[in-house]
Amino acid sequence: MLDEKLLEILACPKCKGDLEYTGEELLCHACNLGYPIRDDIPIMLIDEARSLSDEPAKEEA
């Protein structure tokens, strides 16, 4: 689990926007990127991020 103070200061390195912490990665909805967290260390490199648009669309009930 990442420290709350760290989460408050982290921003997307591409757009400087807010990030959502999922427990496994940090998501930037503005850029559609997911930044991995390895050994409790966020990897804030654009080249290491995965595209969220690769995920299948979620159907709403």
Sine and cosine of phi, psi and omega as CSV:
sin_phi,cos_phi,sin_psi,cos_psi,sin_omega,cos_omega
0.00,0.00,0.71,-0.71,0.00,-1.00
-0.99,0.12,0.53,-0.85,0.02,-1.00
-0.90,0.43,0.67,-0.74,-0.02,-1.00
-0.86,0.51,-0.62,0.78,0.00,-1.00
-0.91,0.40,-0.59,0.81,0.06,-1.00
-0.91,0.41,-0.69,0.73,0.01,-1.00
-0.88,0.47,-0.55,0.83,0.00,-1.00
-0.92,0.39,-0.52,0.86,-0.07,-1.00
-0.99,-0.14,-0.28,0.96,0.00,-1.00
-0.95,0.33,0.62,-0.79,0.06,-1.00
-0.63,-0.78,0.36,-0.93,0.03,-1.00
-0.88,0.48,0.79,-0.62,-0.01,-1.00
-0.94,0.35,-0.30,0.95,-0.02,-1.00
-1.00,0.07,-0.77,0.64,-0.08,-1.00
-0.92,-0.39,-0.10,1.00,-0.05,-1.00
0.92,0.39,0.32,0.95,-0.02,-1.00
-0.99,0.11,0.04,-1.00,0.00,-1.00
-0.95,0.31,0.45,-0.89,0.01,-1.00
-0.87,-0.50,0.53,-0.85,0.08,-1.00
-0.96,-0.30,0.80,-0.60,0.00,-1.00
-1.00,-0.01,0.85,-0.52,-0.02,-1.00
-0.97,-0.23,-0.11,0.99,-0.09,-1.00
0.98,-0.19,-0.49,0.87,0.01,-1.00
-0.92,-0.39,-0.41,0.91,-0.01,-1.00
-0.35,-0.94,0.17,-0.99,0.07,-1.00
-0.95,-0.32,0.81,-0.59,-0.07,-1.00
-0.96,-0.27,0.71,-0.70,0.15,-0.99
-0.93,-0.36,0.94,-0.33,-0.04,-1.00
-0.97,0.26,-0.44,0.90,0.02,-1.00
-0.92,0.38,-0.65,0.76,-0.02,-1.00
-0.99,-0.11,-0.16,0.99,-0.10,-1.00
0.85,0.52,0.72,0.70,0.01,-1.00
-0.83,-0.56,0.54,-0.84,0.10,-1.00
-0.87,-0.50,0.85,-0.52,-0.01,-1.00
-0.99,-0.11,0.81,-0.58,-0.07,-1.00
-0.95,0.31,0.38,-0.92,0.12,-0.99
-0.86,-0.50,0.86,-0.51,-0.01,-1.00
-0.85,-0.53,0.82,-0.58,-0.01,-1.00
0.79,0.61,0.69,0.72,0.00,-1.00
0.90,0.44,0.38,0.93,0.03,-1.00
-0.86,-0.50,0.89,-0.46,0.05,-1.00
-0.94,0.33,0.76,-0.65,0.01,-1.00
-1.00,-0.09,0.99,-0.10,-0.14,-0.99
-1.00,-0.09,0.76,0.65,0.04,-1.00
-0.93,-0.36,0.79,-0.62,-0.03,-1.00
-0.85,0.53,-0.62,0.79,-0.01,-1.00
-0.92,0.39,-0.38,0.93,0.00,-1.00
-1.00,-0.04,-0.18,0.98,-0.04,-1.00
-0.97,0.26,0.48,-0.88,0.08,-1.00
-0.96,-0.27,0.48,-0.88,0.01,-1.00
-0.98,0.18,0.78,-0.62,0.05,-1.00
-0.97,0.25,-0.33,0.94,0.00,-1.00
-0.95,0.31,-0.17,0.99,0.06,-1.00
-0.98,0.21,-0.23,0.97,-0.01,-1.00
-0.97,0.24,0.56,-0.83,0.08,-1.00
-0.92,0.38,0.56,-0.83,-0.01,-1.00
-0.91,0.42,0.67,-0.74,0.03,-1.00
-1.00,0.04,0.74,-0.67,0.02,-1.00
-1.00,0.03,0.67,-0.74,0.02,-1.00
-1.00,-0.01,0.61,-0.79,-0.02,-1.00
-0.99,0.13,0.00,0.00,0.00,0.00
